[in-house]
Amino acid sequence: MSDKYKIYDNDKAYFVTLTAVGWIDVFTRVNHKLKIAESLKYCQKHKGLTIFGWCLMSNHLHMIARADGKFSLSEILRDFKKFTAKAIIKQIEEEPESRREWILEIFKSKGKNLKRIKNYKFWQDGNQAKIIVSNDFFFEKLEYIHNNPVKELIVEKPEDYWFSSARNYAELDSLLEIVQESGKLITY
């Protein structure tokens, strides 16, 4: 595996992308999206995850984040992915879901030849981590994150999308607290 997208400096912020296997549109149900937001909130409170920007799309999550505690960003993301995979699969199994059999079959097939996977593989390996090297790069990625739902015609304005930090930057009610102080963000 290439070192190109590895998290190697835990004092720095990273732009990360976590993607469902097969790019399955699993985050189309509100309960699944709320589970992701709730889990991010938990990581903020208990694991030292600092989020500067985020956006949850139908099959992936973008974040600009840093670890500020006893856990590394890699450890936080690993634990987040492990917990959310189990929690969302449980929701799919137990709650109304018209695509249940199809989705679970794909998750099962993606994990069937992997020793570390017991039943289902939910997330793709890796996080596509890119270190934030400058304020310009930070704001380029933040704009990209916030405009994802606009580009996909989900909303007209970034701040109209509930599952994004665009609401925070527009000073509207939001699901997560984020850090907007770019001066504290970059340490290079």
C-alpha positions in Angstrom: 0.0 0.0 0.0 1.3 3.4 -0.9 2.3 6.0 1.7 0.8 8.7 -0.4 -2.4 8.9 1.7 -1.1 7.9 5.1 -1.6 9.9 8.2 1.9 10.4 9.6 1.9 13.7 11.5 -0.7 13.8 14.3 -0.1 17.4 15.0 -1.6 18.4 11.7 -5.0 18.6 10.1 -6.0 16.3 7.3 -8.6 16.3 4.5 -10.0 12.7 4.7 -12.6 10.8 2.7 -14.3 7.7 4.0 -16.2 5.8 1.4 -18.7 3.0 1.6 -17.6 -0.2 -0.3 -18.8 -0.2 -3.9 -19.8 3.4 -3.5 -23.2 2.1 -2.3 -25.6 4.9 -1.6 -26.2 3.8 2.0 -26.5 7.3 3.5 -29.8 8.1 1.9 -31.8 7.3 5.0 -32.0 9.9 7.8 -31.4 7.3 10.5 -28.1 6.3 8.9 -27.0 9.9 8.5 -27.9 10.7 12.1 -25.9 7.7 13.2 -22.8 9.1 11.4 -23.3 12.6 13.0 -23.9 11.1 16.5 -20.7 9.0 16.1 -18.7 12.0 15.0 -20.0 13.9 18.1 -18.9 11.0 20.3 -15.4 11.0 18.8 -15.2 14.8 19.4 -16.2 14.5 23.0 -14.4 11.3 24.0 -11.5 10.8 21.6 -10.2 14.3 20.9 -11.4 14.6 17.3 -11.3 18.2 16.1 -13.4 18.9 13.0 -12.9 22.0 10.9 -15.3 21.0 8.1 -17.4 18.0 7.1 -20.0 16.8 4.7 -21.8 13.5 4.5 -22.9 12.5 1.0 -24.9 9.4 0.0 -21.9 7.1 -0.1 -19.0 9.0 1.5 -17.9 11.3 4.2 -15.5 14.2 3.7 -13.8 15.9 6.7 -11.0 18.2 7.6 -10.0 17.0 11.0 -7.2 16.6 13.5 -6.6 14.5 16.6 -6.1 16.6 19.8 -5.9 14.0 22.5 -4.5 10.7 23.5 -5.7 9.0 20.3 -4.1 9.5 16.9 -6.3 10.5 13.9 -5.8 7.0 12.4 -7.0 5.4 15.6 -10.0 7.6 15.8 -11.0 7.0 12.2 -10.4 3.2 12.6 -12.7 3.1 15.7 -15.3 5.4 14.0 -15.4 3.2 10.9 -15.7 0.0 13.0 -18.5 1.3 15.2 -20.5 2.9 12.4 -20.2 -0.1 10.2 -21.8 -2.3 12.9 -24.4 0.2 13.9 -25.6 1.0 10.4 -25.7 -2.7 9.4 -27.8 -3.3 12.5 -30.1 -0.5 11.4 -30.4 -2.1 7.9 -31.1 -5.5 9.4 -33.7 -4.3 12.0 -35.4 -1.2 10.5 -37.5 -0.8 7.4 -35.2 -0.9 4.4 -36.4 -1.8 0.9 -32.9 -2.5 -0.3 -31.9 -4.7 2.7 -31.1 -7.9 0.9 -29.2 -6.2 -2.0 -27.1 -4.0 0.3 -26.2 -6.8 2.8 -25.3 -9.1 0.0 -22.8 -6.5 -1.4 -21.3 -5.9 2.1 -21.0 -9.7 2.6 -19.4 -10.3 -0.8 -16.9 -7.5 -0.3 -15.8 -9.1 3.0 -16.0 -12.8 2.3 -12.3 -13.4 1.4 -10.9 -11.2 4.2 -9.8 -12.9 7.4 -10.3 -9.8 9.5 -14.0 -9.4 8.4 -16.5 -11.6 10.2 -19.7 -10.9 8.2 -19.8 -7.6 6.3 -17.3 -5.1 4.9 -18.9 -1.6 5.1 -16.2 0.9 4.5 -13.4 0.9 1.9 -9.9 0.5 3.2 -8.0 3.8 3.8 -9.1 7.3 4.3 -7.6 9.1 1.3 -5.8 11.4 3.9 -4.2 14.6 2.5 -2.3 16.8 4.9 -3.4 20.4 5.1 -0.2 22.2 4.1 -1.5 25.8 3.8 -4.5 28.0 4.5 -5.1 28.1 0.7 -5.4 24.3 0.6 -7.6 24.3 3.7 -10.1 26.7 2.1 -10.0 24.9 -1.3 -10.9 21.7 0.4 -13.5 23.4 2.7 -15.2 24.9 -0.4 -15.1 21.6 -2.2 -16.7 19.8 0.8 -19.5 22.4 1.2 -20.3 22.5 -2.5 -20.7 18.7 -2.8 -24.5 18.8 -2.1 -24.9 21.7 -4.4 -23.1 20.0 -7.2 -25.3 16.9 -6.7 -28.4 19.1 -6.9 -29.4 18.1 -3.3 -29.7 21.7 -2.2 -29.4 25.1 -3.9 -27.0 26.7 -1.3 -24.4 24.8 0.8 -25.8 26.1 4.1 -29.2 24.4 3.3 -27.7 20.9 3.7 -28.0 19.7 7.3 -25.2 17.1 7.1 -22.5 19.6 6.5 -20.4 22.2 8.4 -21.6 24.8 5.8 -24.4 25.5 8.3 -21.8 26.3 11.0 -19.9 28.7 8.8 -23.2 30.4 7.9 -24.0 30.7 11.7 -27.1 28.5 11.5 -28.2 25.6 13.7 -26.0 22.6 13.0 -25.6 19.0 14.0 -22.0 19.2 15.1 -19.7 21.7 16.7 -16.7 22.6 14.6 -13.6 24.7 15.0 -13.6 27.7 12.6 -10.4 29.3 13.7 -8.0 28.8 10.9 -5.1 30.3 12.9 -5.2 27.3 15.2 -5.6 24.9 12.4 -2.4 25.0 10.5 0.9 24.1 12.2 3.6 23.6 9.5 
